[in-house]
């Protein structure tokens, strides 16, 4: 089974800003397949209010997945970080 979901940050930071995402798969299936991720930051790809801030994710691996976003301003200044959002795939 493939699980697909969209994630958007809820924030009160004035634009312009960029949203970076970190997605980590910790299940045994993902680790055994060499796809645990979490080692890089990914750009937002879904647009809301003219800003590419959302993230569409899909997985075919069971286990605990963490989704976290980072709000970046002024080139590389992190001005906001979400708590990790946990998605359990069974």
HTML snippet that shows the backbone in 3Dmol.js (N, CA, C, O; Angstrom):
<script src="https://3Dmol.org/build/3Dmol-min.js"></script>
<div id="view" style="width:600px;height:400px;position:relative"></div>
<script>
const pdb = `
ATOM      1  N   UNK A   1       0.847  -1.173   0.000  1.00  0.00           N
ATOM      2  CA  UNK A   1       0.000   0.000   0.000  1.00  0.00           C
ATOM      3  C   UNK A   1       0.894   1.237   0.000  1.00  0.00           C
ATOM      4  O   UNK A   1       1.915   1.276   0.685  1.00  0.00           O
ATOM      5  N   UNK A   2       0.505   2.228  -0.761  1.00  0.00           N
ATOM      6  CA  UNK A   2       1.232   3.496  -0.792  1.00  0.00           C
ATOM      7  C   UNK A   2       0.389   4.543  -0.081  1.00  0.00           C
ATOM      8  O   UNK A   2      -0.802   4.692  -0.356  1.00  0.00           O
ATOM      9  N   UNK A   3       1.010   5.256   0.822  1.00  0.00           N
ATOM     10  CA  UNK A   3       0.357   6.304   1.594  1.00  0.00           C
ATOM     11  C   UNK A   3       0.806   7.645   1.039  1.00  0.00           C
ATOM     12  O   UNK A   3       2.003   7.869   0.860  1.00  0.00           O
ATOM     13  N   UNK A   4      -0.149   8.552   0.760  1.00  0.00           N
ATOM     14  CA  UNK A   4       0.175   9.884   0.241  1.00  0.00           C
ATOM     15  C   UNK A   4      -0.527  10.922   1.110  1.00  0.00           C
ATOM     16  O   UNK A   4      -1.692  10.748   1.468  1.00  0.00           O
ATOM     17  N   UNK A   5       0.174  11.997   1.448  1.00  0.00           N
ATOM     18  CA  UNK A   5      -0.427  13.083   2.212  1.00  0.00           C
ATOM     19  C   UNK A   5       0.266  14.392   1.842  1.00  0.00           C
ATOM     20  O   UNK A   5       1.387  14.399   1.334  1.00  0.00           O
ATOM     21  N   UNK A   6      -0.421  15.487   2.105  1.00  0.00           N
ATOM     22  CA  UNK A   6       0.128  16.824   1.877  1.00  0.00           C
ATOM     23  C   UNK A   6       0.303  17.508   3.221  1.00  0.00           C
ATOM     24  O   UNK A   6      -0.531  17.362   4.115  1.00  0.00           O
ATOM     25  N   UNK A   7       1.388  18.253   3.361  1.00  0.00           N
ATOM     26  CA  UNK A   7       1.690  18.966   4.591  1.00  0.00           C
ATOM     27  C   UNK A   7       1.917  20.435   4.270  1.00  0.00           C
ATOM     28  O   UNK A   7       2.614  20.766   3.311  1.00  0.00           O
ATOM     29  N   UNK A   8       1.320  21.326   5.081  1.00  0.00           N
ATOM     30  CA  UNK A   8       1.519  22.761   4.952  1.00  0.00           C
ATOM     31  C   UNK A   8       1.794  23.339   6.335  1.00  0.00           C
ATOM     32  O   UNK A   8       1.154  22.932   7.304  1.00  0.00           O
ATOM     33  N   UNK A   9       2.731  24.276   6.450  1.00  0.00           N
ATOM     34  CA  UNK A   9       2.970  24.905   7.746  1.00  0.00           C
ATOM     35  C   UNK A   9       1.865  25.912   8.060  1.00  0.00           C
ATOM     36  O   UNK A   9       1.288  26.521   7.160  1.00  0.00           O
ATOM     37  N   UNK A  10       1.583  26.073   9.339  1.00  0.00           N
ATOM     38  CA  UNK A  10       0.687  27.127   9.822  1.00  0.00           C
ATOM     39  C   UNK A  10       1.579  28.077  10.601  1.00  0.00           C
ATOM     40  O   UNK A  10       2.150  27.701  11.625  1.00  0.00           O
ATOM     41  N   UNK A  11       1.700  29.311  10.117  1.00  0.00           N
ATOM     42  CA  UNK A  11       2.645  30.230  10.733  1.00  0.00           C
ATOM     43  C   UNK A  11       2.178  31.662  10.628  1.00  0.00           C
ATOM     44  O   UNK A  11       1.278  31.984   9.852  1.00  0.00           O
ATOM     45  N   UNK A  12       2.802  32.518  11.417  1.00  0.00           N
ATOM     46  CA  UNK A  12       2.473  33.946  11.409  1.00  0.00           C
ATOM     47  C   UNK A  12       3.690  34.781  11.024  1.00  0.00           C
ATOM     48  O   UNK A  12       3.789  35.946  11.408  1.00  0.00           O
ATOM     49  N   UNK A  13       4.600  34.204  10.282  1.00  0.00           N
ATOM     50  CA  UNK A  13       5.807  34.905   9.825  1.00  0.00           C
ATOM     51  C   UNK A  13       5.488  35.563   8.486  1.00  0.00           C
ATOM     52  O   UNK A  13       4.957  34.927   7.577  1.00  0.00           O
ATOM     53  N   UNK A  14       5.822  36.851   8.382  1.00  0.00           N
ATOM     54  CA  UNK A  14       5.530  37.587   7.147  1.00  0.00           C
ATOM     55  C   UNK A  14       6.467  37.166   6.023  1.00  0.00           C
ATOM     56  O   UNK A  14       7.663  36.977   6.247  1.00  0.00           O
ATOM     57  N   UNK A  15       5.923  37.017   4.799  1.00  0.00           N
ATOM     58  CA  UNK A  15       6.785  36.724   3.652  1.00  0.00           C
ATOM     59  C   UNK A  15       7.700  37.914   3.376  1.00  0.00           C
ATOM     60  O   UNK A  15       7.424  39.018   3.845  1.00  0.00           O
ATOM     61  N   UNK A  16       8.753  37.718   2.644  1.00  0.00           N
ATOM     62  CA  UNK A  16       9.133  36.495   1.942  1.00  0.00           C
ATOM     63  C   UNK A  16       9.860  35.525   2.864  1.00  0.00           C
ATOM     64  O   UNK A  16      10.575  35.932   3.780  1.00  0.00           O
ATOM     65  N   UNK A  17       9.669  34.252   2.610  1.00  0.00           N
ATOM     66  CA  UNK A  17      10.366  33.192   3.309  1.00  0.00           C
ATOM     67  C   UNK A  17      10.344  31.950   2.427  1.00  0.00           C
ATOM     68  O   UNK A  17       9.574  31.859   1.471  1.00  0.00           O
ATOM     69  N   UNK A  18      11.197  31.008   2.766  1.00  0.00           N
ATOM     70  CA  UNK A  18      11.194  29.704   2.104  1.00  0.00           C
ATOM     71  C   UNK A  18      10.906  28.664   3.166  1.00  0.00           C
ATOM     72  O   UNK A  18      11.183  28.869   4.347  1.00  0.00           O
ATOM     73  N   UNK A  19      10.351  27.555   2.736  1.00  0.00           N
ATOM     74  CA  UNK A  19      10.076  26.455   3.652  1.00  0.00           C
ATOM     75  C   UNK A  19      10.905  25.258   3.211  1.00  0.00           C
ATOM     76  O   UNK A  19      10.848  24.842   2.054  1.00  0.00           O
ATOM     77  N   UNK A  20      11.670  24.716   4.135  1.00  0.00           N
ATOM     78  CA  UNK A  20      12.447  23.502   3.897  1.00  0.00           C
ATOM     79  C   UNK A  20      11.855  22.396   4.761  1.00  0.00           C
ATOM     80  O   UNK A  20      11.403  22.632   5.881  1.00  0.00           O
ATOM     81  N   UNK A  21      11.870  21.194   4.219  1.00  0.00           N
ATOM     82  CA  UNK A  21      11.287  20.039   4.894  1.00  0.00           C
ATOM     83  C   UNK A  21      12.339  18.977   5.144  1.00  0.00           C
ATOM     84  O   UNK A  21      13.253  18.785   4.342  1.00  0.00           O
ATOM     85  N   UNK A  22      12.199  18.287   6.272  1.00  0.00           N
ATOM     86  CA  UNK A  22      13.032  17.132   6.567  1.00  0.00           C
ATOM     87  C   UNK A  22      12.080  15.966   6.836  1.00  0.00           C
ATOM     88  O   UNK A  22      11.253  16.021   7.746  1.00  0.00           O
ATOM     89  N   UNK A  23      12.210  14.935   6.046  1.00  0.00           N
ATOM     90  CA  UNK A  23      11.365  13.748   6.146  1.00  0.00           C
ATOM     91  C   UNK A  23      12.271  12.583   6.534  1.00  0.00           C
ATOM     92  O   UNK A  23      13.282  12.338   5.875  1.00  0.00           O
ATOM     93  N   UNK A  24      11.914  11.861   7.602  1.00  0.00           N
ATOM     94  CA  UNK A  24      12.721  10.738   8.060  1.00  0.00           C
ATOM     95  C   UNK A  24      11.851   9.500   8.172  1.00  0.00           C
ATOM     96  O   UNK A  24      10.801   9.532   8.814  1.00  0.00           O
ATOM     97  N   UNK A  25      12.278   8.418   7.557  1.00  0.00           N
ATOM     98  CA  UNK A  25      11.598   7.128   7.652  1.00  0.00           C
ATOM     99  C   UNK A  25      12.430   6.245   8.570  1.00  0.00           C
ATOM    100  O   UNK A  25      13.612   6.023   8.308  1.00  0.00           O
ATOM    101  N   UNK A  26      11.827   5.739   9.643  1.00  0.00           N
ATOM    102  CA  UNK A  26      12.597   4.952  10.609  1.00  0.00           C
ATOM    103  C   UNK A  26      12.183   3.482  10.651  1.00  0.00           C
ATOM    104  O   UNK A  26      12.719   2.710  11.447  1.00  0.00           O
ATOM    105  N   UNK A  27      11.241   3.094   9.808  1.00  0.00           N
ATOM    106  CA  UNK A  27      10.806   1.702   9.819  1.00  0.00           C
ATOM    107  C   UNK A  27      11.855   0.760   9.244  1.00  0.00           C
ATOM    108  O   UNK A  27      12.699   1.170   8.448  1.00  0.00           O
ATOM    109  N   UNK A  28      11.795  -0.497   9.652  1.00  0.00           N
ATOM    110  CA  UNK A  28      12.761  -1.495   9.177  1.00  0.00           C
ATOM    111  C   UNK A  28      12.720  -1.656   7.661  1.00  0.00           C
ATOM    112  O   UNK A  28      13.762  -1.846   7.033  1.00  0.00           O
ATOM    113  N   UNK A  29      11.527  -1.583   7.063  1.00  0.00           N
ATOM    114  CA  UNK A  29      11.435  -1.736   5.602  1.00  0.00           C
ATOM    115  C   UNK A  29      12.229  -0.640   4.897  1.00  0.00           C
ATOM    116  O   UNK A  29      12.970  -0.921   3.956  1.00  0.00           O
ATOM    117  N   UNK A  30      12.080   0.596   5.342  1.00  0.00           N
ATOM    118  CA  UNK A  30      12.803   1.713   4.727  1.00  0.00           C
ATOM    119  C   UNK A  30      14.309   1.573   4.927  1.00  0.00           C
ATOM    120  O   UNK A  30      15.091   1.834   4.013  1.00  0.00           O
ATOM    121  N   UNK A  31      14.704   1.164   6.115  1.00  0.00           N
ATOM    122  CA  UNK A  31      16.134   1.007   6.402  1.00  0.00           C
ATOM    123  C   UNK A  31      16.727  -0.121   5.562  1.00  0.00           C
ATOM    124  O   UNK A  31      17.803   0.034   4.986  1.00  0.00           O
ATOM    125  N   UNK A  32      16.029  -1.256   5.490  1.00  0.00           N
ATOM    126  CA  UNK A  32      16.521  -2.386   4.698  1.00  0.00           C
ATOM    127  C   UNK A  32      16.576  -2.061   3.203  1.00  0.00           C
ATOM    128  O   UNK A  32      17.416  -2.599   2.482  1.00  0.00           O
ATOM    129  N   UNK A  33      15.687  -1.187   2.739  1.00  0.00           N
ATOM    130  CA  UNK A  33      15.682  -0.789   1.331  1.00  0.00           C
ATOM    131  C   UNK A  33      16.678   0.342   1.050  1.00  0.00           C
ATOM    132  O   UNK A  33      16.835   0.759  -0.098  1.00  0.00           O
ATOM    133  N   UNK A  34      17.349   0.838   2.100  1.00  0.00           N
ATOM    134  CA  UNK A  34      18.311   1.924   1.925  1.00  0.00           C
ATOM    135  C   UNK A  34      17.655   3.273   1.706  1.00  0.00           C
ATOM    136  O   UNK A  34      18.242   4.147   1.068  1.00  0.00           O
ATOM    137  N   UNK A  35      16.445   3.461   2.223  1.00  0.00           N
ATOM    138  CA  UNK A  35      15.693   4.708   2.018  1.00  0.00           C
ATOM    139  C   UNK A  35      15.228   5.336   3.330  1.00  0.00           C
ATOM    140  O   UNK A  35      14.061   5.714   3.430  1.00  0.00           O
ATOM    141  N   UNK A  36      16.077   5.459   4.323  1.00  0.00           N
ATOM    142  CA  UNK A  36      15.599   6.048   5.574  1.00  0.00           C
ATOM    143  C   UNK A  36      15.382   7.563   5.476  1.00  0.00           C
ATOM    144  O   UNK A  36      14.576   8.116   6.224  1.00  0.00           O
ATOM    145  N   UNK A  37      16.070   8.220   4.590  1.00  0.00           N
ATOM    146  CA  UNK A  37      16.007   9.669   4.391  1.00  0.00           C
ATOM    147  C   UNK A  37      16.358  10.414   5.669  1.00  0.00           C
ATOM    148  O   UNK A  37      16.941   9.844   6.591  1.00  0.00           O
ATOM    149  N   UNK A  38      16.002  11.686   5.718  1.00  0.00           N
ATOM    150  CA  UNK A  38      16.305  12.502   6.885  1.00  0.00           C
ATOM    151  C   UNK A  38      17.672  13.138   6.854  1.00  0.00           C
ATOM    152  O   UNK A  38      18.018  13.895   7.761  1.00  0.00           O
ATOM    153  N   UNK A  39      18.467  12.849   5.823  1.00  0.00           N
ATOM    154  CA  UNK A  39      19.830  13.368   5.761  1.00  0.00           C
ATOM    155  C   UNK A  39      19.948  14.658   4.959  1.00  0.00           C
ATOM    156  O   UNK A  39      21.047  15.188   4.799  1.00  0.00           O
ATOM    157  N   UNK A  40      18.817  15.172   4.448  1.00  0.00           N
ATOM    158  CA  UNK A  40      18.875  16.428   3.694  1.00  0.00           C
ATOM    159  C   UNK A  40      17.557  17.172   3.865  1.00  0.00           C
ATOM    160  O   UNK A  40      16.555  16.612   4.310  1.00  0.00           O
ATOM    161  N   UNK A  41      17.587  18.436   3.502  1.00  0.00           N
ATOM    162  CA  UNK A  41      16.405  19.280   3.558  1.00  0.00           C
ATOM    163  C   UNK A  41      15.841  19.417   2.155  1.00  0.00           C
ATOM    164  O   UNK A  41      16.588  19.597   1.193  1.00  0.00           O
ATOM    165  N   UNK A  42      14.525  19.331   2.040  1.00  0.00           N
ATOM    166  CA  UNK A  42      13.864  19.390   0.744  1.00  0.00           C
ATOM    167  C   UNK A  42      13.010  20.645   0.667  1.00  0.00           C
ATOM    168  O   UNK A  42      12.446  21.074   1.674  1.00  0.00           O
ATOM    169  N   UNK A  43      12.908  21.237  -0.515  1.00  0.00           N
ATOM    170  CA  UNK A  43      12.125  22.449  -0.707  1.00  0.00           C
ATOM    171  C   UNK A  43      10.640  22.146  -0.738  1.00  0.00           C
ATOM    172  O   UNK A  43      10.220  21.038  -1.072  1.00  0.00           O
ATOM    173  N   UNK A  44       9.852  23.154  -0.383  1.00  0.00           N
ATOM    174  CA  UNK A  44       8.412  23.055  -0.539  1.00  0.00           C
ATOM    175  C   UNK A  44       8.088  22.978  -2.023  1.00  0.00           C
ATOM    176  O   UNK A  44       8.805  23.545  -2.848  1.00  0.00           O
ATOM    177  N   UNK A  45       7.018  22.284  -2.362  1.00  0.00           N
ATOM    178  CA  UNK A  45       6.671  22.094  -3.770  1.00  0.00           C
ATOM    179  C   UNK A  45       5.210  22.404  -4.073  1.00  0.00           C
ATOM    180  O   UNK A  45       4.839  22.585  -5.232  1.00  0.00           O
ATOM    181  N   UNK A  46       4.382  22.465  -3.037  1.00  0.00           N
ATOM    182  CA  UNK A  46       2.981  22.802  -3.216  1.00  0.00           C
ATOM    183  C   UNK A  46       2.786  24.269  -2.855  1.00  0.00           C
ATOM    184  O   UNK A  46       3.284  24.726  -1.825  1.00  0.00           O
ATOM    185  N   UNK A  47       2.070  25.006  -3.688  1.00  0.00           N
ATOM    186  CA  UNK A  47       1.964  26.457  -3.527  1.00  0.00           C
ATOM    187  C   UNK A  47       0.698  26.820  -2.748  1.00  0.00           C
ATOM    188  O   UNK A  47      -0.387  26.298  -3.004  1.00  0.00           O
ATOM    189  N   UNK A  48       0.875  27.726  -1.796  1.00  0.00           N
ATOM    190  CA  UNK A  48      -0.240  28.319  -1.062  1.00  0.00           C
ATOM    191  C   UNK A  48       0.062  29.804  -0.922  1.00  0.00           C
ATOM    192  O   UNK A  48       1.150  30.181  -0.487  1.00  0.00           O
ATOM    193  N   UNK A  49      -0.895  30.643  -1.287  1.00  0.00           N
ATOM    194  CA  UNK A  49      -0.739  32.106  -1.217  1.00  0.00           C
ATOM    195  C   UNK A  49       0.503  32.572  -1.960  1.00  0.00           C
ATOM    196  O   UNK A  49       1.175  33.505  -1.522  1.00  0.00           O
ATOM    197  N   UNK A  50       0.813  31.929  -3.082  1.00  0.00           N
ATOM    198  CA  UNK A  50       1.931  32.326  -3.919  1.00  0.00           C
ATOM    199  C   UNK A  50       3.302  31.874  -3.436  1.00  0.00           C
ATOM    200  O   UNK A  50       4.318  32.244  -4.026  1.00  0.00           O
ATOM    201  N   UNK A  51       3.344  31.084  -2.378  1.00  0.00           N
ATOM    202  CA  UNK A  51       4.619  30.623  -1.823  1.00  0.00           C
ATOM    203  C   UNK A  51       4.667  29.098  -1.906  1.00  0.00           C
ATOM    204  O   UNK A  51       3.730  28.414  -1.492  1.00  0.00           O
ATOM    205  N   UNK A  52       5.770  28.575  -2.447  1.00  0.00           N
ATOM    206  CA  UNK A  52       5.959  27.117  -2.502  1.00  0.00           C
ATOM    207  C   UNK A  52       6.348  26.644  -1.110  1.00  0.00           C
ATOM    208  O   UNK A  52       7.529  26.587  -0.767  1.00  0.00           O
ATOM    209  N   UNK A  53       5.339  26.305  -0.313  1.00  0.00           N
ATOM    210  CA  UNK A  53       5.612  25.979   1.087  1.00  0.00           C
ATOM    211  C   UNK A  53       5.165  24.581   1.482  1.00  0.00           C
ATOM    212  O   UNK A  53       5.629  24.057   2.495  1.00  0.00           O
ATOM    213  N   UNK A  54       4.288  23.969   0.721  1.00  0.00           N
ATOM    214  CA  UNK A  54       3.750  22.664   1.092  1.00  0.00           C
ATOM    215  C   UNK A  54       4.605  21.517   0.582  1.00  0.00           C
ATOM    216  O   UNK A  54       5.458  21.688  -0.289  1.00  0.00           O
ATOM    217  N   UNK A  55       4.358  20.362   1.139  1.00  0.00           N
ATOM    218  CA  UNK A  55       5.121  19.170   0.775  1.00  0.00           C
ATOM    219  C   UNK A  55       4.165  18.014   0.570  1.00  0.00           C
ATOM    220  O   UNK A  55       3.333  17.731   1.431  1.00  0.00           O
ATOM    221  N   UNK A  56       4.282  17.334  -0.585  1.00  0.00           N
ATOM    222  CA  UNK A  56       3.526  16.118  -0.818  1.00  0.00           C
ATOM    223  C   UNK A  56       4.462  14.948  -0.597  1.00  0.00           C
ATOM    224  O   UNK A  56       5.565  14.910  -1.143  1.00  0.00           O
ATOM    225  N   UNK A  57       4.021  13.999   0.205  1.00  0.00           N
ATOM    226  CA  UNK A  57       4.848  12.850   0.536  1.00  0.00           C
ATOM    227  C   UNK A  57       4.086  11.570   0.287  1.00  0.00           C
ATOM    228  O   UNK A  57       2.875  11.490   0.491  1.00  0.00           O
ATOM    229  N   UNK A  58       4.818  10.579  -0.154  1.00  0.00           N
ATOM    230  CA  UNK A  58       4.248   9.246  -0.292  1.00  0.00           C
ATOM    231  C   UNK A  58       5.279   8.247   0.208  1.00  0.00           C
ATOM    232  O   UNK A  58       6.483   8.501   0.177  1.00  0.00           O
ATOM    233  N   UNK A  59       4.782   7.112   0.665  1.00  0.00           N
ATOM    234  CA  UNK A  59       5.690   6.068   1.117  1.00  0.00           C
ATOM    235  C   UNK A  59       5.060   4.707   0.899  1.00  0.00           C
ATOM    236  O   UNK A  59       3.839   4.555   0.949  1.00  0.00           O
ATOM    237  N   UNK A  60       5.884   3.746   0.663  1.00  0.00           N
ATOM    238  CA  UNK A  60       5.439   2.363   0.532  1.00  0.00           C
ATOM    239  C   UNK A  60       5.990   1.545   1.693  1.00  0.00           C
ATOM    240  O   UNK A  60       5.862   0.321   1.711  1.00  0.00           O
ATOM    241  N   UNK A  61       6.608   2.225   2.667  1.00  0.00           N
ATOM    242  CA  UNK A  61       7.264   1.536   3.778  1.00  0.00           C
ATOM    243  C   UNK A  61       6.453   1.706   5.054  1.00  0.00           C
ATOM    244  O   UNK A  61       5.950   2.794   5.335  1.00  0.00           O
ATOM    245  N   UNK A  62       6.328   0.636   5.821  1.00  0.00           N
ATOM    246  CA  UNK A  62       5.686   0.735   7.120  1.00  0.00           C
ATOM    247  C   UNK A  62       6.676   1.324   8.112  1.00  0.00           C
ATOM    248  O   UNK A  62       7.872   1.422   7.839  1.00  0.00           O
ATOM    249  N   UNK A  63       6.152   1.714   9.270  1.00  0.00           N
ATOM    250  CA  UNK A  63       7.004   2.236  10.332  1.00  0.00           C
ATOM    251  C   UNK A  63       6.672   3.662  10.680  1.00  0.00           C
ATOM    252  O   UNK A  63       5.719   4.244  10.164  1.00  0.00           O
ATOM    253  N   UNK A  64       7.477   4.216  11.567  1.00  0.00           N
ATOM    254  CA  UNK A  64       7.289   5.575  12.047  1.00  0.00           C
ATOM    255  C   UNK A  64       8.043   6.544  11.132  1.00  0.00           C
ATOM    256  O   UNK A  64       9.232   6.367  10.868  1.00  0.00           O
ATOM    257  N   UNK A  65       7.335   7.567  10.654  1.00  0.00           N
ATOM    258  CA  UNK A  65       7.904   8.583   9.779  1.00  0.00           C
ATOM    259  C   UNK A  65       7.768   9.937  10.478  1.00  0.00           C
ATOM    260  O   UNK A  65       6.738  10.238  11.080  1.00  0.00           O
ATOM    261  N   UNK A  66       8.812  10.734  10.386  1.00  0.00           N
ATOM    262  CA  UNK A  66       8.803  12.063  10.981  1.00  0.00           C
ATOM    263  C   UNK A  66       8.825  13.105   9.872  1.00  0.00           C
ATOM    264  O   UNK A  66       9.590  12.992   8.914  1.00  0.00           O
ATOM    265  N   UNK A  67       7.971  14.128  10.013  1.00  0.00           N
ATOM    266  CA  UNK A  67       7.907  15.241   9.067  1.00  0.00           C
ATOM    267  C   UNK A  67       8.134  16.513   9.879  1.00  0.00           C
ATOM    268  O   UNK A  67       7.461  16.741  10.884  1.00  0.00           O
ATOM    269  N   UNK A  68       9.083  17.341   9.441  1.00  0.00           N
ATOM    270  CA  UNK A  68       9.382  18.577  10.156  1.00  0.00           C
ATOM    271  C   UNK A  68       9.679  19.668   9.143  1.00  0.00           C
ATOM    272  O   UNK A  68      10.320  19.416   8.123  1.00  0.00           O
ATOM    273  N   UNK A  69       9.207  20.907   9.428  1.00  0.00           N
ATOM    274  CA  UNK A  69       9.497  22.000   8.501  1.00  0.00           C
ATOM    275  C   UNK A  69      10.293  23.104   9.186  1.00  0.00           C
ATOM    276  O   UNK A  69      10.241  23.283  10.403  1.00  0.00           O
ATOM    277  N   UNK A  70      11.029  23.836   8.356  1.00  0.00           N
ATOM    278  CA  UNK A  70      11.904  24.908   8.793  1.00  0.00           C
ATOM    279  C   UNK A  70      11.592  26.136   7.939  1.00  0.00           C
ATOM    280  O   UNK A  70      11.514  26.034   6.715  1.00  0.00           O
ATOM    281  N   UNK A  71      11.413  27.293   8.575  1.00  0.00           N
ATOM    282  CA  UNK A  71      11.124  28.536   7.867  1.00  0.00           C
ATOM    283  C   UNK A  71      12.427  29.316   7.759  1.00  0.00           C
ATOM    284  O   UNK A  71      13.077  29.617   8.760  1.00  0.00           O
ATOM    285  N   UNK A  72      12.795  29.638   6.510  1.00  0.00           N
ATOM    286  CA  UNK A  72      14.076  30.283   6.209  1.00  0.00           C
ATOM    287  C   UNK A  72      13.832  31.673   5.631  1.00  0.00           C
ATOM    288  O   UNK A  72      13.041  31.834   4.702  1.00  0.00           O
ATOM    289  N   UNK A  73      14.515  32.676   6.183  1.00  0.00           N
ATOM    290  CA  UNK A  73      14.463  34.048   5.666  1.00  0.00           C
ATOM    291  C   UNK A  73      15.881  34.562   5.444  1.00  0.00           C
ATOM    292  O   UNK A  73      16.846  34.020   5.982  1.00  0.00           O
ATOM    293  N   UNK A  74      15.985  35.602   4.653  1.00  0.00           N
ATOM    294  CA  UNK A  74      17.262  36.284   4.435  1.00  0.00           C
ATOM    295  C   UNK A  74      18.358  35.333   3.964  1.00  0.00           C
ATOM    296  O   UNK A  74      19.488  35.392   4.449  1.00  0.00           O
ATOM    297  N   UNK A  75      18.026  34.468   3.031  1.00  0.00           N
ATOM    298  CA  UNK A  75      19.024  33.565   2.467  1.00  0.00           C
ATOM    299  C   UNK A  75      19.135  32.252   3.203  1.00  0.00           C
ATOM    300  O   UNK A  75      18.771  31.208   2.661  1.00  0.00           O
ATOM    301  N   UNK A  76      19.639  32.282   4.448  1.00  0.00           N
ATOM    302  CA  UNK A  76      19.835  31.027   5.167  1.00  0.00           C
ATOM    303  C   UNK A  76      19.578  31.135   6.669  1.00  0.00           C
ATOM    304  O   UNK A  76      20.089  30.327   7.445  1.00  0.00           O
ATOM    305  N   UNK A  77      18.791  32.125   7.080  1.00  0.00           N
ATOM    306  CA  UNK A  77      18.498  32.311   8.500  1.00  0.00           C
ATOM    307  C   UNK A  77      17.226  31.542   8.870  1.00  0.00           C
ATOM    308  O   UNK A  77      16.146  31.844   8.361  1.00  0.00           O
ATOM    309  N   UNK A  78      17.353  30.566   9.740  1.00  0.00           N
ATOM    310  CA  UNK A  78      16.203  29.787  10.194  1.00  0.00           C
ATOM    311  C   UNK A  78      15.466  30.599  11.262  1.00  0.00           C
ATOM    312  O   UNK A  78      16.026  30.899  12.317  1.00  0.00           O
ATOM    313  N   UNK A  79      14.199  30.956  10.980  1.00  0.00           N
ATOM    314  CA  UNK A  79      13.423  31.777  11.909  1.00  0.00           C
ATOM    315  C   UNK A  79      12.259  31.009  12.525  1.00  0.00           C
ATOM    316  O   UNK A  79      11.531  31.554  13.355  1.00  0.00           O
ATOM    317  N   UNK A  80      12.077  29.771  12.135  1.00  0.00           N
ATOM    318  CA  UNK A  80      11.009  28.960  12.707  1.00  0.00           C
ATOM    319  C   UNK A  80      11.215  27.483  12.418  1.00  0.00           C
ATOM    320  O   UNK A  80      11.669  27.106  11.338  1.00  0.00           O
ATOM    321  N   UNK A  81      10.874  26.648  13.402  1.00  0.00           N
ATOM    322  CA  UNK A  81      11.003  25.197  13.261  1.00  0.00           C
ATOM    323  C   UNK A  81       9.750  24.566  13.848  1.00  0.00           C
ATOM    324  O   UNK A  81       9.321  24.928  14.943  1.00  0.00           O
ATOM    325  N   UNK A  82       9.167  23.632  13.124  1.00  0.00           N
ATOM    326  CA  UNK A  82       8.000  22.932  13.655  1.00  0.00           C
ATOM    327  C   UNK A  82       8.436  21.803  14.579  1.00  0.00           C
ATOM    328  O   UNK A  82       9.578  21.346  14.534  1.00  0.00           O
ATOM    329  N   UNK A  83       7.514  21.370  15.405  1.00  0.00           N
ATOM    330  CA  UNK A  83       7.732  20.134  16.138  1.00  0.00           C
ATOM    331  C   UNK A  83       7.611  19.005  15.129  1.00  0.00           C
ATOM    332  O   UNK A  83       6.870  19.138  14.155  1.00  0.00           O
ATOM    333  N   UNK A  84       8.309  17.909  15.328  1.00  0.00           N
ATOM    334  CA  UNK A  84       8.161  16.798  14.385  1.00  0.00           C
ATOM    335  C   UNK A  84       6.731  16.264  14.402  1.00  0.00           C
ATOM    336  O   UNK A  84       6.144  16.041  15.461  1.00  0.00           O
ATOM    337  N   UNK A  85       6.195  16.068  13.214  1.00  0.00           N
ATOM    338  CA  UNK A  85       4.876  15.476  13.037  1.00  0.00           C
ATOM    339  C   UNK A  85       5.106  14.002  12.747  1.00  0.00           C
ATOM    340  O   UNK A  85       5.835  13.656  11.818  1.00  0.00           O
ATOM    341  N   UNK A  86       4.495  13.144  13.528  1.00  0.00           N
ATOM    342  CA  UNK A  86       4.739  11.716  13.398  1.00  0.00           C
ATOM    343  C   UNK A  86       3.608  11.068  12.610  1.00  0.00           C
ATOM    344  O   UNK A  86       2.431  11.258  12.914  1.00  0.00           O
ATOM    345  N   UNK A  87       3.987  10.296  11.589  1.00  0.00           N
ATOM    346  CA  UNK A  87       3.030   9.534  10.781  1.00  0.00           C
ATOM    347  C   UNK A  87       3.404   8.072  10.920  1.00  0.00           C
ATOM    348  O   UNK A  87       4.498   7.671  10.524  1.00  0.00           O
ATOM    349  N   UNK A  88       2.512   7.277  11.474  1.00  0.00           N
ATOM    350  CA  UNK A  88       2.738   5.839  11.620  1.00  0.00           C
ATOM    351  C   UNK A  88       2.071   5.107  10.477  1.00  0.00           C
ATOM    352  O   UNK A  88       0.855   5.202  10.307  1.00  0.00           O
ATOM    353  N   UNK A  89       2.840   4.381   9.694  1.00  0.00           N
ATOM    354  CA  UNK A  89       2.325   3.612   8.575  1.00  0.00           C
ATOM    355  C   UNK A  89       2.344   2.141   8.983  1.00  0.00           C
ATOM    356  O   UNK A  89       3.388   1.602   9.352  1.00  0.00           O
ATOM    357  N   UNK A  90       1.185   1.505   8.913  1.00  0.00           N
ATOM    358  CA  UNK A  90       1.089   0.079   9.302  1.00  0.00           C
ATOM    359  C   UNK A  90       0.870  -0.779   8.090  1.00  0.00           C
ATOM    360  O   UNK A  90       0.764  -2.000   8.208  1.00  0.00           O
TER     361      UNK A  90
END
`;
const viewer = $3Dmol.createViewer("view");
viewer.addModel(pdb, "pdb");
viewer.setStyle({}, {cartoon: {color: "spectrum"}});
viewer.zoomTo();
viewer.render();
</script>
